Amino acid sequence: SGPSLPTIAADAQGFSLTVRHRTRTVAWEVVGRIAAYKLDLKSHDQVVLLIQVAGLRHEKIVLPQDCPGFAGLFGPMEQALGIDPRPYLEVMAASVAPIPTVLYLRPQDVVDEPFPGE
């Protein structure tokens, strides 16, 4: 059934991803950019979050909405980063081609690298 989806847990400090008993924690302050887009999987649509982590290598974390705990990411993320949830809700409702919608971009960082699909 493909790779295991991480279980997500989020709080005011950041979020953690657990796959097969291995947990990794990402603090909100290292998040440089968050984008959301919608995939058409024929049988259903799937919203995916792309989280870019600032650091030595601009790593992208891809979180499909099927991940356990996905919905619990939004409250803490909105509060910690000051994200307005409306663009995300528009992505959820959109039925057009999957246009990545940037939900958050850390002000001082200049990010040259485009996300897939941009």
Wavefront OBJ file of the C-alpha trace (Angstrom):
o trace
v 0.000 0.000 0.000
v 2.926 2.341 -0.642
v 5.054 4.074 1.955
v 3.723 4.493 5.481
v 2.181 7.873 6.111
v 3.567 9.756 9.091
v 1.383 10.374 12.106
v 1.372 14.122 12.777
v 1.222 15.782 16.178
v 1.388 19.571 16.504
v 1.557 22.067 19.345
v 2.678 25.639 19.977
v 6.369 24.710 19.559
v 6.171 22.804 16.285
v 5.080 19.471 14.886
v 6.325 15.912 14.958
v 6.120 13.181 12.356
v 6.187 9.562 13.460
v 6.763 6.718 10.986
v 7.262 3.164 12.253
v 8.235 4.247 15.787
v 10.707 6.864 14.549
v 9.732 10.405 15.457
v 11.142 13.587 14.043
v 10.311 17.023 15.447
v 10.260 20.235 13.412
v 10.093 23.562 15.250
v 7.874 26.284 13.787
v 10.813 28.706 13.724
v 12.694 26.635 11.132
v 9.719 26.551 8.749
v 10.481 28.883 5.848
v 7.474 28.349 3.627
v 4.232 26.391 3.526
v 2.204 25.775 0.389
v -0.963 23.773 -0.146
v -2.191 22.163 -3.320
v -4.802 19.681 -4.393
v -4.123 16.431 -6.223
v -6.769 14.803 -8.371
v -6.449 11.108 -7.590
v -9.417 10.240 -9.864
v -11.309 8.483 -7.086
v -10.910 11.470 -4.756
v -9.044 14.723 -4.340
v -6.220 14.949 -1.869
v -4.913 18.139 -0.331
v -1.165 18.133 0.221
v 0.913 20.510 2.328
v 4.482 21.264 1.288
v 6.537 22.571 4.174
v 9.954 24.007 3.384
v 12.427 23.832 6.246
v 15.144 26.451 6.416
v 18.598 25.111 7.063
v 21.661 23.758 5.328
v 19.619 22.111 2.627
v 16.191 23.547 1.944
v 14.288 20.409 2.695
v 10.671 19.947 1.686
v 8.294 17.899 3.794
v 5.273 16.618 1.894
v 2.208 15.903 4.031
v -0.885 14.470 2.339
v -4.196 14.938 4.096
v -4.463 11.156 4.592
v -1.812 11.363 7.335
v -3.230 10.591 10.784
v -3.380 13.842 12.742
v -3.336 16.053 9.607
v -6.306 18.168 10.701
v -4.659 18.822 14.068
v -1.790 20.616 12.331
v -3.811 23.668 11.407
v -4.755 25.237 14.739
v -1.180 25.298 16.086
v 0.240 26.239 12.667
v -2.166 29.165 12.280
v -1.417 30.412 15.787
v 2.360 29.939 15.720
v 2.883 31.428 12.247
v -0.058 33.806 12.034
v -1.545 31.995 9.041
v -4.957 32.967 7.758
v -6.824 29.684 7.137
v -8.934 31.094 4.293
v -6.458 30.412 1.427
v -6.202 26.811 2.595
v -9.974 26.463 2.676
v -10.098 27.848 -0.861
v -7.608 25.181 -1.978
v -9.850 22.553 -0.361
v -12.885 23.871 -2.228
v -11.183 24.476 -5.572
v -11.957 22.014 -8.317
v -9.523 23.451 -10.843
v -5.961 22.392 -11.628
v -3.731 22.048 -8.566
v -2.247 25.524 -8.173
v 0.065 25.631 -5.154
v -1.159 28.283 -2.746
v 1.499 29.715 -0.467
v 0.074 29.860 3.046
v 3.184 31.092 4.794
v 6.508 32.575 3.755
v 9.044 33.553 6.403
v 9.635 37.286 5.830
v 13.437 37.461 6.075
v 14.169 34.436 3.902
v 14.615 34.694 0.163
v 13.575 31.373 -1.321
v 14.643 30.928 -4.926
v 13.755 27.296 -5.330
v 10.243 26.819 -6.755
v 7.924 24.116 -5.558
v 6.933 21.428 -8.057
v 4.173 22.697 -10.306
v 5.126 26.351 -10.043
l 1 2 3 4 5 6 7 8 9 10 11 12 13 14 15 16 17 18 19 20 21 22 23 24 25 26 27 28 29 30 31 32 33 34 35 36 37 38 39 40 41 42 43 44 45 46 47 48 49 50 51 52 53 54 55 56 57 58 59 60 61 62 63 64 65 66 67 68 69 70 71 72 73 74 75 76 77 78 79 80 81 82 83 84 85 86 87 88 89 90 91 92 93 94 95 96 97 98 99 100 101 102 103 104 105 106 107 108 109 110 111 112 113 114 115 116 117 118
